[in-house]
């Protein structure tokens, strides 16, 4: 028999958690045709001796909603073996959107996803209004990866309530109209919906993102819509500040599970460096919800972010900072100098363990605008404050002000809940691919997981790690023909070298390649030999083939 592609002599890890085995993998017409000792020839043969052949990775938590307009390869995720991404997380997105609301939707992405306004102004194509239009536009443009769309509630609520969506719950009549839009999105192939009640999630003009003011009854009504449809998943960023869940959030998730009978994943299970066992008690608290199908999302890599006071996304959970967003530099500087502002910020940081847990020894300088300040690079704010005879908080603001807000810092935010890396009750994700582009990049978590957690530290066996990156997230979002190597399923495949994958790929590096020349951080991939999407080679040893074989995945429809 003749095949389109034949991968010979590799070691198959099939995504189910089953033991690895040596086999050939044959592909025809975009699907896996055979696995085993395959006889026959092929238009293209890959010798995978010494390599692992696995399903393409599925990233369940990305924000490529805008980037796909100017970067159909969705880099850097595609470099790291990701073949399917779930977009529209955290309730934020760009559809549905009337022409008059485009600027507001753009500022939502600036404030929540930390994407430069100029990049979005030049890069967003806006060839849609409704959510089905948005999905169809993505299909027309073409993409290197498969796209699975969550319907984000912020633009849905703004479409119906206008600017009042940032201020109040929907009425019963408005909720009915939003349900109709959600039903339309699901009919077009959306994989569910997302929302947020996190106070740190701010949008246009520093106001709450338009999904934050939704009432519990309203959210339960949308969950009931999924129940009526009979498919779909829910992604929720809850209002509680981790690690503990407030009773109201617990009750909300309980009601949404009951109304939808759908998979529900919520943000987030995190390891607080100043409370090293709190995540264990947090899992005990939510155990009844988890038993009914709720799954907390968690990082598989330490979360370290860059921070600057010109675009202080990392501090968005502090109410005292809300007034600085989307303001000219001179207005921001005046606020930062104000003693009343500093008192308010000091009080807040003492009350909540947000950002860097209030520990200024976890914050250090990584770049400066002034050459005479470069000597401070690599030093913590505790050290700098001691040298200047200042409290670290005052040193933080004063140093940035002296540098015209050009100083860049790095802060350690959260560790990895290592006890739950292999636990099927959790969902590994939170890469935020496409978001926070100037301050962090976790889109390389797949190769870092294989290199660090599997090979170097032995915290996971390879079979479990691959399952956590493939079939596990695919199943949550109903992507039934992705995430496994099995005859008849879609031929999304990654071939990697287990001895070198993720060798030194975790450190973000800057690239000035956003629309308009703006800078972003990316993580480069190592050890990935081939990335194959729907049977076509996308990357070979890091080189793009020129093909764009991705599809808009539409569960329940023929094009899925």
N, C-alpha and C positions, 0 to 999 in steps of 0.2 A: 504494500500500500504506500502511496505517496502522501507526505504530510507537508504542511507549510513550514513548520519549524520542528526540529528534533533536538532535544537537550539530552546528550548522552553522558553516561558514566558519573552522574552526580549522586549525592546523598540527599534523599528526599525527606524533608520534615513537612508533613502535609497540613499542619495547622489545626489538627484535632487534639494534639497532645500525645498521640500515639508515638511509639519509638521510631526513630529514624530508620531508613532502609535504603540500600543502593538500588537505583532504578533509572531507566530512561523515561523521559516525559515527552510525549508527542502532542503537537498542536495542529488543528485544522479548523479553518473557518472561525477563528477567534475563540475556540473552545478546546478544552483538554480532550484529546482523542484517545489517549492510552497512557498508562503508567505501568512500567515493568520492563521486561526484556523485549523491546520493541523491534520488530523486523520491518524493514522498508527504508525508503529514502525520503529526503525532504528538500525543499527549495533552499533551506538554510539549516545547517547543523552547528550546534554549540557543544564543544567538549567541556564538560563541567567536572572533570576529574579533580578531586580534592575540594570541590565546592559544595555548599549547601544549596539545594533547590527548594524554595519555600513559596507559599502564596504571597502575592503582593500585600504589603502592609496597608491597613485601613486606619486612618487617623480620624477618630470620632469627634475631635474638637478643634476646628479651625475657623479662621475669619478671613478666608480668601474671597469674600463676597465682592470686594472691589478689585483686588489684585488680578483676578481672572480676566479683567477687561484689558490689561496691558501685559500680562505675563501668563500666557496659556500653559506654560510648563509648571506653574505654581511652585517656583523655587523658594526655599531650598528643599521643601518636602520631597519633591520627585527625585532629588539626588540621593535620598536616603532610603529608597526602596518603597516609598509610599505610592500606591497605585489608585487608591480611592480616598477621597476626603469628604467629610461631612461639614457643610457650611451652615451659616445662619445661627450659630450658637449664641447664648446669653441674651436672646431677645433683640439683638441689634442687627440691622440690615438696611438694604436700600430699595426694597420693594415690598408692597406696592408703594408707589410714590408719584404724586402729581407733579407736573413741571414746576409749580410754584413752591414746592416743598423740597426741592433738590438741595438747596443750600443748607437747609436745616438737617437733612439726612447726612450731608457731608460733614457737618460739625459734630454730629453724633459719632461718626467714625473717628474724627480728630480727637475727641475727648475720651471716648471709651477705648478705642483701639490704638490711640497714639500714632496715627498715620498723618504725615504732614498735609496741611490743607492744600498747598500748592500741588502736591502729588495727586491728590484726589481731583482737584479742579481740572488738571490736565488729563488724568488717566481714566476717569469714569466716562463711559460711553453713553449712558442714559438712553439706550435704545429699548426702553420698556416703560410701562406704567404699572400694569397689574403684576401679580406674582407669577402667574403662568407666562406672561410676556417675558419676564426676567429669565425664567428657565429656558424658554424658547430662544432668547437672545444668546444665552450661553451655548446652546446647542449649535446655533448658526455660526458663532465665532470659532468653535472647535476648541479642544483642550487636550493637553497631554495626558491628564489623569481623569478618572471617573469622578463625577460630581453627584453627591447626594445632598439634597436641600432640605433643611429644616425651615419651617415658616417662622420668622422671628416676629414676636408680637409688637415690638415698638413701632415699626412702620405700619402695621395693620391698625393699631390703635390711633396713630396720628391720621391715617387715611380717613377714619370715621369721625374722630373727635376733634380733629384739628389741633391747635396748640394746647387745648385743654387736656389733651392726653398726657401732658407732663405734669398735670396738677390734680387730677381727680379720677376716681373709678368711672367706668362706663355705666350708663343707665341700662335698664333691662332691654330697651329697644336698641340701643347701641351695641350691646353685647350680642344680640341676635344678628345684627348686621356684620359684626366681626366674625361670628361663627360662620356666616355664609361665605365670607372671604376665605376663611380657613378651609371650609369644605371645598371651595373652588381650587385652592392650592393643593389639597390632598388628591383631588380628582386629576390634577395635572401631574401628580407623581411625587409630591413632597413626602418625606419620610416621617413627618411629625411636626411638632412646633416647639419653640423655645421661648423662655421668658426669664426675667430677672426681677428680684426685689432687693438686690444688694444696694445698700446706701452709697457705696463707692461708685456705682455705675451711673455716671452723669453724661448728659448729652448736650444738645444745643444750648448755648449761653450758660453752661454750668448747671442747668436745671436737671432734675431727675430724668433719666432716660424714659421714654414714653411708655415703657412696659412696667416700670417700677410702681406707679400708683394704682395698678390694677388691684381690685379687691379679691379676697379669697373666693367669694361667690362667683366672680367673673372668671377667674382662672379655672375653677371647677367646671364651669359651663363649657369652656374650651376643651377641657379633658373629656367631658361627656360627649363632645362632638367626635372625638377619636373613638370613644366607645361605640357610638352609633355607626361610625364608618367601619369599625372592626379591624383596623390596623393603624400603625403609626406608633411613634415613641415620643416621649416628652423629655426635654432637657431644661432643668431649672437651676438658676443661681439664686439660692435662698437668701433671705434677709439677715439671717443670723451671722455674726462674725465667728468664724471657726475658732476653736474646735467645738464649741457647744452649740446645740440647736435649741432655739427658743421654742416654748410650747406652741406658739401660734404657727411657726413654720412646720413643726411636727404634724400638727393637725391639718395644715394645708396639704402636705404631701400625702397624708393618710386619705384625705378626701379625694385628691386627684387620682390616686391609685384606685380607689373604689369606683370612681366615675368612669375612668378610662379603661380599666383592665388592661393597661398597656405597660410596656417597659418604661421606667422612669429613672433617669440618671440625674443626680444633683451635685452641685459644687459646694464644698469640696472636702475631701479628707486630706489634711495636711499635718505635717510634723512641725510643731512650734519648737524652735531651738531653745527657748527659755522654759518650755513645758514639755520635756522629752517623752512623757508617757500620756499626755492628754489625748492623743489620737486613739489610744487603746480604749479609754473610757468613752470617747465619742462613738466608736463603733458599737460599744455595748449599748449606748443610749438609742441608737437608730436600728438595733438588731430586729425589732418587730417589723419595721418598714422594709428592711432588707429582705426579710423572710418572705415578704409579699411581692418582691420584684423591684424594689428601689435599689439603685446601685450608686454609691458615692464615687465620683471621679477622683483620681489621684495622680500626682506626678510620679514619674519613675526616675527623675533627675532632680538634683537640688535646684531650687529656684533662686537665681541670682539676677538682679536687674540693674541696669544703668539708670541714673536719675540726674535730671538737671532742673533748675528752678524756672527755666523759660517754658518748659512743657512738663509740669510736675505730675504726670499721670500716676506715678507710684504713690502719691500722697492724696489721691482723690477721695479716699474714705474720710478725710478730715474736713469737717464743715468749714473750718476757718480758711481753708484753701480755695473754696468754691469761687470766690470773687476774682481769682487771678487767671482763671482759664479764659482763653480767647481774648486776652487784653493786650494792648501794646506794651512793649518792654518797659516804658517809663511808668506806666500805671502799675505794673507788677512790682517794679522796684520800690515805688512809694508804699505799696502794701507791705512788702517785706521789711521796710525800715520802721514801720509803725509799731511802737511799743505795745499798743493794745492788741494788734494782730499776734505779736510774739507771745503775749501772755495767754491768749486764747489757744494758740497752737501748743504751747507748753502744757496747758491744762489738759488738752485733748490727748496728747501723746502719753501723758501720765495715766490716762484712764483706759486706753485701749491698746492692745498688743498688735497694732497694724504695722504695715511697712516693715521695719527692721526691729520690731519688738521694743522700740525705745532705747535700744542699746547702740550708742554712737560708736562703739568699737567695731561694729559690724558695717560701718560706712567709711569708705576711703575714696580719695581723689584718684581719678584715672586720666583726666585731661584738663587742661586750662587754656584759656584764650591768650593770656599774657605770658610772655616768655619768662619773666622774673618769678612767676608763680609755679613754674614747672618743677621746682625742687620739692614741691608738696606731693607730687604724684606718687602713689603707693602708700601714703601715710593716712592713718585714720583720723577722724574728727576729734577723737579723744586726745591724740597726740598733738594735733594742730591747735586745739583749744588750749592745751597746757602750755604750749610754746607762746601763744599769744596772750596768755593770762585771761582766757575767756571760758565761759561755759560752752560745751560742744555745740549746743543749739545755736547760740549767738555766733559762734565761729562758722557754722554752716551757712547762715544767711549772710553774714558780713563778707565772708570770702567770696561768695557768689556775686554779691553786689559790687565788690571791688573789681571783679572780673567781667563786669557788664553781663552777668548771668550766663557766662560762657563756660563756667566750671562744670565738669561732668564728674559724677560720683558713681560708685558701684556699691550696692548693698545686698547683703545676704538676707533673703526673706524667709524661705521655708526649706526644711529638709524633706527627705523621702520617708514615708511610713513603711519601712522595709518589711515589717511583719506581714504586710498585706500585698506584697508584690505578686505573689502567686495565688492569691485568694480570689476565687471566682465571684465572691460577693462584691468586689470592687471592679471599677472600669478604669483601665489605664488610658490616660489621654491628657487633656489640658495643655497640649502643645501651643495653642493659640497661634498656629501658623498663619502668617499674613498680618498679624496685629503686633502692636508695641514695637514696631520695626526699628526704632532708633534706640531702644533701651534694653532689649533682650531678644534672644532667639532660642526657643526650645524645639524648633521644628526638626532637629536632628535626634530627637529622643529615641528613635527606633534603633539607629546604629549605636548610639551611646549605651542603650540598654543591652544590646548584644555584646558589645565590647567590654563594658565595665561590669555590669551586673552578672553576666553569664561567664565570660572568659576570665576576667581578672579577679573578680571577687567571689564567684561561685554562689551567688545568692539565689539564682534560678538555674534550672537545667534548660538546655536549648529548646527542647520540645515545648516546655511550658511557656517560655518567653515568646516563641513564635506564635503559639496559640493566643497569648494575651495581645499580640499585635495584629491578629488576622481574624480568625473565626469569632473570637469573643466580641469585638466591637461590631463586626458584620451582623451578628445575630441580634444585637440590641436594636439595630436600626432596620431590621427586616431585609437585609441584603443577602438573600438566600443563596445566590450563585457566586458570591465572593467569599474570600477568606479561607478557602480550602483547596487543596489539590485533589481533584477527583474527576474521573471521566464524565464529560457532559457539562461541567461547570465552566465559567468564563476563565480564559487563560490569562489571568493576572499573576505574574510570576516574578520573583526576585531571586537572582543567583548571586551569592556572596561568599567571600572567603572567611571562614570562621576564625582563621588565625590572625587576620588583620582588620576585620570589620570594626569600625569605631575606635581604631588605634589611638588617634589623636584628634578627634573630630568634634569635641565638645566645646572648644573655645570659639566664641563668636568673633568674626572679623568684619570690618566695615567695607561696604561697597557703595559707591556713588552712582547707583544704577536705577533709581526710581525716576518716574516721569519728572522732568525738570531738573534732573541731576541731584536730587536729594539723597541723603545717605540712609542706609539701613544696615543692620547687622545680619549676617548669615553664618550658618555653620556648614563647613565643607564636609563632604562625605569621604570615607575611606573604606576600602574592602568591598564595595558594591561593584560587581562585574557586569550584570545585565539587569535592566528593569524592563519588564515586558507587560504591556497593557492590551487587553483584548487580543492577544496573540501576536501583536506587533512589537518589535524592539523599539523602546523609547530612548534608553541610554545604553551605551556599551562602553565600559571603562570610563565613565564620566562624560562621554561625548554624546551629544544629542543626535539622533539618527535623522532628524528632519521630519519625522512623522508626528502626528497629533491624534493618537488612536483612542483617546478617552471619550466617554459617553456621559450624557446626563442620565443617571439611573432613576428609573421611575417604577418602583415596586408596584405590582398589580397591573401594570400596563405592558403591552407587547414589546415596547422598546427597552424594558428593563434589562 
